[in-house]
């Protein structure tokens, strides 16, 4: 990491999956670093329609790194271009005079302000993202052409671009980013946090299963996600309905608009299932600890952090090939299986395989644990350091 560099990291709002990166950056000697937030969403209780409740993260998102909040003149509840409108960006860049700005996104007014003001002030720009090519999205030709032109131009104006996984790197290359400008920032979660809970709940699996009403010997298949059609929860249930599932329980962690339909399918097909509702960060580990297998089979999902979390609890994964981190984190037959989107028969056969070969859960789960260990915040900061070195050569 180059020394005596002023880095401003513009972020939409505090996110539990990003604060670990900020804390690691704050530990870097001779780096003048600050996170500049465009909104305080996540710090105050906010009503979320799909969860039918107020959401507020129950872990400290602000400790351990310097930060500042700007007033948001936009309307985050409506989304879109005007979700973030932060006039304070003028002062941060023009008066603050950072050497480098790092940010993600090109969909809000604030994203465009950061880009325009950085170019005008000759501030170096590092862009990061997590998008992957959506194999199932077939937009109108004109829309596709416009999108290709706008994003290609946007990325060409950046001095460095950081990719989060192999699928994300492929996305950026599709939009014309050369290899020389690409640097890694692996999708990571707080491994130490989750491994601490994995150790805490070790030996308590039977008691927790009894507490939530799951028979001791049942295979627990975890589905931890928002209940939306994109996450394809009904594919999981359809797959389970096709095999002997008398000793299988599906553990649905989360909530969302598809819940009523999911519950109807479970009832109709007599599938054993437990619904936890929305679960906050300090509580979710209890459910990971009683799970045997995690299923992530979305038709589009750049970097589902629930997969990283599950791997920290030694779970094998069944993942769809539309998940951006699938080929990075899952080695087929080693710590899980990669399936095609909507391939009900293969999903079904792999769940049946694990149910009939419980020793494979242990073997593959340990491999998951070993693989995800390398996906951490320290590696993220190493990648950021490489990107800063690239954009500040000769400084």
C-alpha positions as CSV (number, residue, x, y, z in Angstrom):
1,X,0.0,0.0,0.0
2,X,1.5,3.4,-1.0
3,X,2.0,5.8,1.9
4,X,0.7,9.3,2.5
5,X,-2.3,8.8,0.3
6,X,-5.7,10.4,1.1
7,X,-8.5,8.0,0.2
8,X,-12.2,8.9,0.4
9,X,-14.5,5.8,0.2
10,X,-18.0,6.9,-0.9
11,X,-20.7,4.5,0.3
12,X,-24.5,4.6,0.0
13,X,-25.1,3.6,3.6
14,X,-23.6,1.4,6.3
15,X,-23.6,-2.3,5.3
16,X,-22.6,-5.1,7.6
17,X,-20.7,-6.8,4.8
18,X,-18.5,-3.8,4.1
19,X,-17.5,-2.4,7.5
20,X,-14.8,-5.1,7.9
21,X,-13.0,-3.7,4.9
22,X,-13.2,-0.2,6.4
23,X,-11.8,-1.4,9.7
24,X,-8.9,-3.1,7.9
25,X,-8.2,0.1,5.9
26,X,-8.2,2.1,9.1
27,X,-5.3,0.0,10.4
28,X,-3.1,0.8,7.4
29,X,-0.2,3.1,8.4
30,X,0.1,6.4,6.7
31,X,-3.2,6.1,4.8
32,X,-5.5,9.1,5.4
33,X,-8.7,7.2,5.0
34,X,-12.4,8.1,5.5
35,X,-15.7,6.6,4.6
36,X,-18.3,9.1,3.5
37,X,-21.9,7.9,3.8
38,X,-24.7,9.2,1.6
39,X,-27.4,8.0,3.9
40,X,-27.9,6.4,7.4
41,X,-30.1,3.5,6.3
42,X,-29.4,0.6,8.6
43,X,-28.6,2.7,11.6
44,X,-32.2,3.7,12.3
45,X,-35.2,1.4,12.2
46,X,-36.6,1.4,8.7
47,X,-39.9,-0.3,7.7
48,X,-39.3,-2.9,4.9
49,X,-42.5,-3.9,3.1
50,X,-41.3,-7.4,2.1
51,X,-40.4,-8.2,5.7
52,X,-43.6,-6.4,7.1
53,X,-41.5,-5.0,9.9
54,X,-38.9,-2.4,10.9
55,X,-35.3,-3.5,10.2
56,X,-32.3,-2.2,12.1
57,X,-29.0,-4.2,12.2
58,X,-28.2,-5.3,15.7
59,X,-24.4,-5.1,15.4
60,X,-22.2,-2.0,15.6
61,X,-21.6,-0.8,12.1
62,X,-19.7,2.4,12.9
63,X,-16.9,1.3,15.3
64,X,-13.3,1.1,14.3
65,X,-12.9,3.4,11.3
66,X,-13.3,7.2,10.5
67,X,-16.6,8.1,8.8
68,X,-18.9,11.0,8.0
69,X,-22.5,11.3,6.9
70,X,-23.8,13.7,4.3
71,X,-27.3,14.9,4.1
72,X,-29.3,13.0,1.5
73,X,-31.7,15.3,-0.4
74,X,-33.0,12.3,-2.4
75,X,-35.7,9.8,-1.7
76,X,-34.3,6.5,-0.8
77,X,-37.7,4.9,-0.4
78,X,-38.5,5.5,-4.1
79,X,-35.2,4.2,-5.4
80,X,-33.9,5.1,-8.8
81,X,-31.7,7.9,-9.9
82,X,-32.9,10.3,-7.2
83,X,-32.5,7.8,-4.3
84,X,-29.2,9.5,-3.4
85,X,-28.7,13.3,-4.0
86,X,-25.8,14.5,-1.8
87,X,-24.8,18.1,-2.5
88,X,-22.0,17.6,0.2
89,X,-20.0,15.7,-2.4
90,X,-18.9,19.1,-3.8
91,X,-17.2,20.0,-0.5
92,X,-15.8,16.5,0.1
93,X,-14.0,16.4,-3.3
94,X,-13.3,20.1,-4.1
95,X,-12.3,21.2,-0.5
96,X,-11.2,17.8,0.9
97,X,-8.8,17.2,-2.0
98,X,-8.5,13.4,-1.8
99,X,-5.8,11.8,-3.9
100,X,-8.1,8.8,-4.6
101,X,-11.9,8.2,-4.4
102,X,-13.3,4.7,-4.3
103,X,-17.0,4.0,-4.9
104,X,-19.4,1.6,-6.5
105,X,-22.5,2.3,-8.6
106,X,-23.6,4.4,-11.5
107,X,-27.4,4.5,-10.9
108,X,-27.9,7.6,-8.7
109,X,-27.3,11.3,-8.9
110,X,-24.6,11.0,-6.2
111,X,-22.7,8.4,-8.2
112,X,-22.6,10.9,-11.1
113,X,-21.5,13.7,-8.9
114,X,-18.6,11.7,-7.6
115,X,-17.5,10.8,-11.1
116,X,-17.9,14.3,-12.6
117,X,-16.2,16.1,-9.7
118,X,-13.4,13.6,-9.5
119,X,-12.7,14.1,-13.2
120,X,-12.9,17.9,-12.9
121,X,-10.5,17.9,-10.0
122,X,-8.1,15.3,-11.5
123,X,-8.7,13.0,-8.5
124,X,-7.9,9.4,-9.2
125,X,-10.9,7.1,-9.5
126,X,-11.2,3.5,-8.3
127,X,-14.5,1.8,-9.1
128,X,-15.7,-1.4,-7.6
129,X,-18.7,-3.6,-8.3
130,X,-20.3,-7.0,-7.9
131,X,-22.5,-7.3,-11.0
132,X,-22.3,-10.3,-13.3
133,X,-23.7,-11.0,-16.7
134,X,-27.4,-12.0,-16.4
135,X,-27.7,-15.0,-18.6
136,X,-31.5,-14.9,-18.2
137,X,-32.1,-11.3,-18.9
138,X,-32.9,-10.5,-22.6
139,X,-33.4,-6.8,-22.8
140,X,-34.7,-5.0,-25.9
141,X,-31.9,-4.5,-28.5
142,X,-31.9,-0.7,-28.2
143,X,-31.7,-0.9,-24.4
144,X,-28.8,-3.3,-24.6
145,X,-26.9,-1.0,-27.0
146,X,-27.5,2.0,-24.8
147,X,-26.4,0.1,-21.7
148,X,-23.3,-1.2,-23.4
149,X,-22.3,2.3,-24.6
150,X,-22.9,4.0,-21.2
151,X,-21.3,1.5,-19.0
152,X,-18.3,1.1,-21.3
153,X,-17.7,4.8,-21.3
154,X,-18.2,5.1,-17.6
155,X,-15.6,2.4,-16.8
156,X,-13.2,3.8,-19.3
157,X,-13.1,7.0,-17.2
158,X,-12.0,5.1,-14.1
159,X,-8.3,4.7,-13.4
160,X,-8.8,1.3,-11.8
161,X,-11.7,-1.2,-11.5
162,X,-12.0,-3.8,-8.7
163,X,-13.7,-7.1,-9.3
164,X,-15.3,-9.2,-6.6
165,X,-15.3,-12.7,-8.2
166,X,-14.6,-14.4,-11.5
167,X,-18.1,-13.6,-12.8
168,X,-17.7,-9.9,-12.0
169,X,-14.3,-9.8,-13.7
170,X,-15.9,-11.3,-16.8
171,X,-18.7,-8.6,-16.6
172,X,-16.1,-5.8,-16.6
173,X,-14.1,-7.3,-19.4
174,X,-17.3,-7.5,-21.5
175,X,-17.6,-3.7,-21.0
176,X,-14.1,-3.2,-22.2
177,X,-12.0,-2.9,-19.1
178,X,-8.4,-4.1,-19.8
179,X,-6.7,-6.6,-17.6
180,X,-4.1,-3.9,-16.5
181,X,-6.8,-1.9,-14.8
182,X,-8.5,-4.8,-13.0
183,X,-7.7,-5.6,-9.3
184,X,-9.3,-8.1,-6.9
185,X,-11.6,-7.3,-4.0
186,X,-13.0,-10.7,-3.1
187,X,-16.6,-11.0,-1.8
188,X,-16.1,-11.6,1.9
189,X,-17.9,-11.7,5.2
190,X,-16.5,-11.4,8.7
191,X,-15.1,-14.9,9.0
192,X,-13.9,-14.4,12.5
193,X,-17.4,-13.3,13.7
194,X,-19.1,-16.3,12.3
195,X,-16.4,-18.8,13.3
196,X,-16.7,-17.5,16.8
197,X,-20.4,-18.4,16.8
198,X,-19.7,-21.7,15.1
199,X,-17.4,-22.6,18.0
200,X,-20.0,-21.2,20.5
201,X,-22.8,-23.5,19.2
202,X,-20.6,-26.5,18.8
203,X,-22.1,-29.4,20.7
204,X,-25.5,-27.6,21.1
205,X,-27.0,-28.8,17.8
206,X,-29.4,-31.3,19.3
207,X,-30.7,-28.8,21.8
208,X,-31.3,-26.1,19.2
209,X,-33.0,-28.5,16.8
210,X,-35.3,-29.5,19.6
211,X,-36.0,-25.9,20.4
212,X,-37.2,-25.2,16.8
213,X,-39.0,-28.5,16.4
214,X,-36.7,-30.4,14.1
215,X,-36.3,-34.1,14.7
216,X,-32.7,-35.1,15.7
217,X,-31.9,-37.2,12.7
218,X,-33.4,-35.0,10.0
219,X,-31.2,-33.6,7.3
220,X,-31.6,-29.8,7.6
221,X,-31.5,-28.0,4.2
222,X,-30.9,-24.3,4.6
223,X,-32.4,-21.6,2.4
224,X,-31.2,-18.3,3.7
225,X,-32.3,-15.4,1.5
226,X,-35.1,-13.0,0.7
227,X,-38.2,-15.0,-0.5
228,X,-38.3,-13.6,-4.1
229,X,-38.8,-15.4,-7.4
230,X,-35.2,-14.5,-8.4
231,X,-34.0,-16.7,-5.5
232,X,-36.2,-19.6,-6.7
233,X,-37.3,-21.1,-3.4
234,X,-39.9,-23.1,-5.2
235,X,-37.3,-24.9,-7.2
236,X,-35.9,-26.2,-3.9
237,X,-39.2,-27.4,-2.7
238,X,-40.1,-29.0,-6.1
239,X,-36.8,-30.9,-6.0
240,X,-37.4,-32.1,-2.4
241,X,-41.0,-33.2,-3.3
242,X,-39.5,-35.6,-5.9
243,X,-37.5,-37.7,-3.4
244,X,-38.1,-39.5,-0.2
245,X,-38.1,-36.5,2.2
246,X,-39.5,-38.1,5.3
247,X,-36.3,-37.3,7.2
248,X,-35.6,-33.9,5.6
249,X,-36.5,-30.5,7.0
250,X,-36.1,-27.3,5.0
251,X,-35.0,-24.3,7.2
252,X,-36.2,-21.1,5.6
253,X,-34.3,-18.2,7.1
254,X,-35.7,-14.8,6.0
255,X,-38.9,-13.5,4.6
256,X,-40.3,-11.9,1.5
257,X,-43.2,-11.6,-1.0
258,X,-43.2,-15.3,-1.9
259,X,-43.6,-16.6,1.6
260,X,-47.4,-17.3,1.3
261,X,-46.8,-19.3,-1.9
262,X,-43.9,-21.2,-0.3
263,X,-46.0,-22.1,2.7
264,X,-48.8,-23.2,0.5
265,X,-46.5,-25.6,-1.4
266,X,-45.1,-27.0,1.8
267,X,-48.6,-27.7,3.1
268,X,-49.8,-29.2,-0.2
269,X,-46.8,-31.6,-0.5
270,X,-46.4,-32.4,3.2
271,X,-42.8,-31.2,3.4
272,X,-41.3,-30.6,6.7
273,X,-40.2,-26.9,6.9
274,X,-39.4,-24.3,9.5
275,X,-39.8,-20.5,8.9
276,X,-37.8,-18.2,11.1
277,X,-38.8,-14.9,9.6
278,X,-36.3,-12.1,9.3
279,X,-33.2,-12.9,11.5
280,X,-30.7,-10.3,12.5
281,X,-26.9,-10.7,12.5
282,X,-26.4,-11.8,16.1
283,X,-29.1,-14.5,15.9
284,X,-28.7,-16.0,12.4
285,X,-25.7,-18.1,13.5
286,X,-27.9,-20.3,15.6
287,X,-29.7,-21.5,12.5
288,X,-26.5,-22.0,10.5
289,X,-25.3,-24.2,13.3
290,X,-28.1,-26.7,13.0
291,X,-28.0,-26.9,9.2
292,X,-26.4,-29.7,7.2
293,X,-26.5,-28.3,3.7
294,X,-27.1,-24.8,2.2
295,X,-28.9,-24.3,-1.2
296,X,-28.3,-21.1,-3.2
297,X,-30.0,-21.6,-6.6
298,X,-30.9,-18.0,-7.8
299,X,-31.3,-17.2,-11.5
300,X,-29.2,-14.1,-10.9
301,X,-27.1,-13.4,-7.8
302,X,-23.7,-11.7,-8.1
303,X,-22.4,-12.5,-4.6
304,X,-24.8,-13.9,-2.0
305,X,-23.0,-13.4,1.3
306,X,-25.2,-16.1,2.9
307,X,-23.1,-18.6,1.0
308,X,-19.9,-17.4,2.6
309,X,-21.6,-17.4,6.0
310,X,-22.8,-20.9,5.6
311,X,-19.3,-22.1,4.6
312,X,-18.0,-20.7,7.8
313,X,-20.3,-23.3,9.5
314,X,-18.7,-26.1,7.5
315,X,-21.7,-26.6,5.2
316,X,-21.5,-28.0,1.7
317,X,-23.3,-25.9,-0.9
318,X,-25.6,-26.7,-3.8
319,X,-25.4,-23.5,-6.0
320,X,-26.6,-22.5,-9.4
321,X,-24.3,-21.5,-12.2
322,X,-25.9,-18.1,-12.3
323,X,-24.4,-17.2,-8.9
324,X,-21.4,-14.9,-9.5
325,X,-19.2,-16.6,-6.9
326,X,-20.2,-20.1,-7.7
327,X,-17.0,-21.1,-9.5
328,X,-14.8,-19.3,-7.1
329,X,-16.2,-20.7,-3.9
330,X,-17.6,-24.1,-4.9
331,X,-15.6,-26.9,-6.4
332,X,-18.0,-29.4,-7.8
333,X,-17.8,-32.7,-5.9
334,X,-15.3,-31.2,-3.4
335,X,-17.4,-28.9,-1.2
336,X,-20.7,-29.1,-3.0
337,X,-22.3,-29.1,-6.4
338,X,-22.9,-26.6,-9.2
339,X,-26.3,-27.0,-10.9
340,X,-28.0,-25.3,-13.8
341,X,-30.8,-22.8,-13.1
342,X,-34.1,-24.6,-12.8
343,X,-32.5,-28.0,-13.1
344,X,-34.9,-29.6,-10.6
345,X,-33.7,-33.2,-11.3
346,X,-30.1,-32.4,-10.5
347,X,-30.9,-30.4,-7.4
348,X,-33.1,-33.3,-6.3
349,X,-30.5,-35.9,-6.9
350,X,-27.8,-34.0,-5.0
351,X,-30.0,-33.4,-2.0
352,X,-30.9,-37.1,-2.1
353,X,-27.2,-37.9,-2.3
354,X,-26.4,-36.0,0.8
355,X,-29.3,-37.5,2.7
356,X,-28.1,-41.0,1.9
357,X,-24.4,-40.2,2.4
358,X,-24.2,-38.2,5.6
359,X,-20.4,-38.7,5.9
360,X,-20.1,-36.6,2.7
361,X,-21.6,-33.6,4.6
362,X,-18.6,-33.7,7.0
363,X,-16.0,-34.1,4.3
364,X,-17.4,-31.4,1.9
365,X,-18.3,-29.1,4.8
366,X,-14.7,-29.0,6.0
367,X,-13.6,-28.2,2.5
368,X,-16.0,-25.3,2.4
369,X,-14.5,-24.1,5.7
370,X,-11.0,-24.2,4.3
371,X,-11.9,-22.5,1.0
372,X,-13.8,-19.5,2.5
373,X,-11.0,-18.8,4.9
374,X,-9.0,-17.2,2.0
375,X,-11.9,-14.9,1.2
376,X,-11.4,-12.3,3.9
377,X,-11.1,-8.5,4.5
378,X,-7.3,-8.6,4.6
379,X,-7.2,-9.8,1.0
380,X,-9.7,-7.0,0.1
381,X,-7.3,-4.4,1.5
382,X,-4.4,-6.0,-0.3
383,X,-6.3,-5.6,-3.6
384,X,-7.2,-2.0,-2.7
385,X,-3.5,-1.3,-2.0
386,X,-2.6,-2.7,-5.4
387,X,-5.2,-0.5,-7.1
388,X,-4.0,2.6,-5.2
389,X,-0.4,1.8,-6.2
390,X,-1.5,1.6,-9.9
391,X,-3.4,4.9,-10.0
392,X,-0.8,6.8,-8.0
393,X,2.3,5.7,-9.8
394,X,4.9,8.5,-9.7
395,X,3.2,10.3,-6.8
